[in-house]
C-alpha cells in the first residue's frame, strides 16, 4: 500500500502541471484578445476576437473541471495520509 500515496502524489502533480499549462494558454489568449480590441490587429478582427473568446471560454471550462479534479485528488491524498 506504500505505492498508493506515491501514485496519488504523482497524479496530483500531473493535474497541477496541466492546470499551469491551461492557465498559460488562457493568459496568452487574454493578451491576444486585449491586443486586438485595442486595435492592434488591423483589418477584420471581429470574427477573430469571437473565435478567441470561444477558445478562452473552452479553456476556462477545462480549468474549472481540472480544479475540481485537483481538489478531489488532494482530498483523497489527505485521507490516505
LINGIKA-V539740 format. One line per field, one symbol per residue. ss: DSSP state (~ for helix, > for strand, _ for the rest). phi: phi as a letter, one per 20 degrees, with the letter a starting at -180 (. if undefined). psi: psi as a letter, one per 40 degrees, with the letter a starting at -180 (. if undefined). A space follows every 10 residues. Layout:
ss=???
phi=???
psi=???
This chain:
ss=_~~~~~~~~~ ~~~~~~~~~~ ~~~~~~~~~~ ~~~~~~~___ _____~~~~~ ~~~~~~~~~~ ~~~~~~~~~~ ~~~~~~~~~~ _
phi=.fffffffff ffffffffff fffffffffg fffffffene emifdgfffg ffffffffff ffffffffff fffffffffe f
psi=eddddddddd dddddddddd dddddddddd dddddddeee eabheddddd dddddddddd dddddddddd ddddddddde .
